[in-house]
Amino acid sequence: MRKIILVLLAAFLFSGCGERPEKASKAPATESPTGVDQQVMSFSLAGYEKSGKKKWEVEGKSADILAEVVNLTSVVAKAYGEAVNMTLVADRGVFNRASNDVHFESNVVVTSTDGSILSTEALDWKNDEEKIYSDKAVKITAEKPVTTITCDGPMEVYYGKNYAEFKNNVKVDDERGQIYCDKAVAYYDSKTRQVSKIVATGSVKIVRGGSWTFSDEAVYLAQEQKVILTGSPKVMIYPEETKSLPAEQGATKEGI
């Protein structure tokens, strides 16, 4: 899993959302239905850095503006970083004015200018908790090398603490092999957005070439390009490949 470029795109997408946004720009309002303060078209909400540079923006094809929430349709959210820009699209979204929280649902896809893609059916950004959350199945794909992370969910990204958790039926797949586990925690650098370490726990299986390893826990160290197995590790190698290996080689091996 060498040099995995962080594809937990949601963590970066709203990393600057703690500031209160500028007022929304709106097209002329239509007739207000019962219980709705105002219904507008082409809704736009933006947040800026102290320098005046736009940090993020959320747009919708239409919006029902309620007392505390804004219900959006055909949502497009963008985040502008120093090196990478992100775009999120979803069929629907809800922006909570009081908490600054955002909920996206239905065909949620986040793309990055570095080629990374995240897809799920629902995604929540919790402003006060500095957390991004999805209780649905999640698929993340990154380039250089091509790496895919999938899980049944939930997925939780704690962008204030620079780590993310994937739970239930987790699979990490790249050109070197696959990691399967019940839970994976990815730690990443806040500046480079690259994973520094992945800790996989619960029924861990690693498939690489002709070998299969099983353990209670596996720690992948990106910089060293090494995996450390703990908790009664076991290594299985295809018979045709064992002929040239010492008989005792296997379970005590730390790096693979």
N, C-alpha and C positions, 0 to 999 in steps of 0.2 A: 504494500500500500504506500510505496515511497512517495514522498512529497505531495501528499494529497492536498490540493487547493481546496480551501474550505468552501463547501457548497451548502452550508447552512445559511442559505441566502437570507432567510428571514431575520437572522441576527443582525445583519448589516442593514437590511432594508429600513429598519426603524431605530437604528442606534442613535439617531439625533432627534428623536421625537419627544424628548423630555421637555423641550421648550414649548410654550403655548403657541399655537399656530396663528398665522395672520387670519383676518376675517375672510370668509369665503366669498369668491366672486360668483355672481349668479346671473343667469339670463332672466328675462321678465317672468314673473310668477304666473301660474295658471290659476284656475279656480281652486280654492282650498277645500278639500273634502272634510267631512266631520272628523274632528280630533287631530287634524293636521294644521300646524301653524301656517305653513306655506309649502307649495310644491313648485320646484324650479327645474329647469332644464340646464344641461351642461354645467353641473355643479363642480366647483374647484376649490380645494383647500390646500394651503401651502405653509411650510415652516422654513424659517431662515436662521442662519448663523448670526452671531453678533456682528460679524463683518458685513452683513447684508447679502451674503451669498446664499442662494436657495439650496436648502438641504434636502427637502422632500416635498412632494405634492401628491394629492389624492384627487382624482377626477371621477365623475360619474355621468352617464348619459342622462339620468334624471335623478332627483332626490326629493324625498318627503322630509321636510325639516320639522321635527317634533320639538317639544319643550327641551328635552335633554339629549335626544339622539337624532342622527341624520341617517335615513335609510337610502342607500345608493343602489343603482342598477348599472350594469356594464362598467364595473369599476376598473380604473387604471391608476395604479400607485407607482410613483417613481422615487428613487433615492439617488442622490448624486454624491459620490465619494471622490477621494483624491486620485485613486487609480482605477476604480471599478464603479460602474453605474448599474442599478438594478431596476427592473420593471416587473410589477405584479399585476396580473389581470384576474378578475373573478366576475361571475355573473351577478353576485350581490355582495353588499357590504353594509356594515352598521358602524357609524362613528359616534362615540359617546362624548358629548361636549364636556360633561362634568369630570370624567376620569381621564379623558384623552385616549381611551382604549378603542381598538378597532377590531371588528370581527369580519372575516371574509368567508364566503361559502360558495360552493358549486363551481367546479372547473377552475380551481385556484392554481395558477401557474406563475412561478417566479423565474425570470431569466436574468442572466448577468452578461455583461459585455465580455467577460472572460470565458464564456461558453457554458457556464453552469446552469442547470435547470432543476427546480424543485416543483413537484406537483402533488396535490392533495385535494380533498373535497372540502376541507374547512381549516381555517388558520386564525388564531387569535393573538393579538398583541396586547399584553398587559403592561401599561405604562409604569405604574407604581412598583410592580414587581420586577421590572426590567426583564421581562420574560416573553418568549414567543411559544405558543402551544398549539398542538393539534392532537385530537383524540381519534383521528382517522388514519387510514393507511397513508404512508408517505414514501415518495420515491425521489431520490436526489441523484443527479448525474453530473460528473465533473469531467473536464478534459485535462490532458497533459499530466499523467496518463489518464485514459478514460476510466473513471471510477463511478460505481453506482452503489448507493446505500438505500435499502428499502426496509420498512418495518410496518407492522400492523397498527402501531401506535399504542399509547400516545408518544409524541415527540415533544420534548421541552428544550428550548434554547434559552439559557440564562446569559444574555449578551453582556450584562454588567459584570459577570464573573468569568466570562470567556470559556464557557463549556456548554455542551449540549448532550441530552440523553435521548437515546432511541430504545424503545421497549417492544417486546413481543415479536417473535419471528424475525429477528434482525438478520440482515445479510449485507455484507460488504464485498463487492465484486470488482476486481480489476484484472489487468493482464497477467499478474503474478499468481492469482488464485482467489479463493473465497474464504470469508469468515462467517460462520453461522453462530448465533448465540441468542440468549433470552434478553440480554440488555447490553448496550454499548454506550460508553461515555466518551465523547470526543473533546479533548482540550485543544484550544487553538490560540494563536498569537493575535492579539487585538489589532495589530498594525498590518501584518502581512496577510491575515486571514487564512493562514495555513495551519493544518493540524499538526500539533507537536506530539500528541500521544492519544492512543485509543485504548481504553480498558474494556475488554469484553468479559462478561460473566454469565454463568448459567448455561450448562450443556454446550460448552464451546467446542466447535469443530472447525478446523482449518484444513482446507483442501488446496494442495499446491503440487502440481505435476502428478507424480505417482505416489505421493504420500498424503496420509490423512492423520491429523493429530487431534486428540481429545483431551480436554482438561476442564477444571472448574473455573479457571480464569486465564486469560491471555492478555498480556500488555504489549502493545505495538509501539515502539519508539521510532518516530519518523526520521529523526536526524541520524540515528545509528542504523536504521533500516533493519531492525531486529525485533523478534517476537520472543517474549519470555513467558513460558508456561508454568503455572503453579496449580497445586491441588491434584495430586496423583495423575500427572500427565502420561499419555499413552500415544505412541506413534505407530502407525501401520504403513508398511511400504509394500508395493506390488512385488510378488515373488521374483520376477525376472530382474528386479533392481536390487535385491538383497544379496545377490551372489558376491558382489564386490565390496560389501560392507561387513564390518566386524559383527559377530553375533550379538554382542552386548550393546551395540549402538541403538539408541531410540529414546526410551522414556526419560533419561536424564539429560537429554539435550536441551539447552536453553535457547539457542538461536536457530532459526530456520530460514 
